[in-house]
């Protein structure tokens, strides 16, 4: 299998975990390249068991696959060790198969306090917020780029670690108290003791993953590179400031893993058959009516990590065309097609209309003012029944209304739909075998 990036082409929660799990059986290594424990990738195994992974790559359920957490990921040791124990309790081997970059940054207790305090302050001052998960992801990346972060490799030098933590915690406590008015503080000695224990537990997984991956490439091994969140949440190319704090786009795979761009052979973007978004920010096709409620209910659109209800709307081809462009997407995987079943009508956004002058726009913009000044232009399609999709073994066996809808998506996003998911199970997926 060629070296492949799998990323989200909308605002996240597209079902990347399922697609990575499906493709993982044909690769040697699955590597996660950015994000933190704010991402939830749901995997459903053939025996009916379902798992939500937050940090460990979605290839872990294939016993002969090596899994890597790259330097671009920010790691919460508590969440990571809980996840390892959860997987091992199910009889799945993790040791010897999971490797974590020694250069990955750690999420500290003060990052979580700052995250929650910042969101609370925004809500209090102007009634709005970015809509973070409160898991400390943003503040951890802030420290990384301010050159104040604590990396896994720092755990090896206890005296240096103590000095860095004392300096950081003094600063964070002052910020929490004087700027945010928080009564919560961090204790230096308690954190040092806690992270020394984490170091002992994680030590068996730590290595130079950039060296590991580049040696694997040289040896002709195949890589599947897994992104978290999605392209429209990218810190540079998303709907800023309502974005994540890293680069879920394809370029993030190189910087988040330490591999060269020429090592990537293809990019598969995952999109839902409709669109969802968690948290605040623009959403041109959002449905604030009964149809939106139906999508949320039928699609079980609640965050895998937070449980927050997702905002729902029709498929936005304008946005997906944009993410295809900036990521060099070679094909799409479409998920949750079954959720649209039993609707009388299904809609597809093909362009926008600018409200100020009626001009039609075919290109996406990350300018929030412009996005607030447009309305989606839709193409409508006849609905189909859920029963008519069951048992389909290939795209050609799907009902004609479904085929028309899929063909329209391909036309509008200018890329082929090579994988089509018609249910949550591994066996409810069309085209995955051919793509692998």
Beta strands, then each sheet from edge to edge (+ up, - down):
strand 1: 4-8
strand 2: 29-32
strand 3: 41-44
strand 4: 50-53
strand 5: 66-69
strand 6: 74-75
strand 7: 98-101
strand 8: 105-106
strand 9: 206-207
strand 10: 223-226
strand 11: 266-272
strand 12: 275-277
strand 13: 311-313
strand 14: 315-316
strand 15: 331-335
strand 16: 345-354
strand 17: 360-361
strand 18: 374-382
strand 19: 417-421
strand 20: 429-430
sheet 1: 9+ 7+ 5+ 2+ 10+ 1+ 11+ 15+ 19+ 20-
sheet 2: 3+ 4-
sheet 3: 6+ 8+
sheet 4: 12+ 13-
sheet 5: 14+ 16+ 17-
sheet 6: 14+ 16+ 18-
end
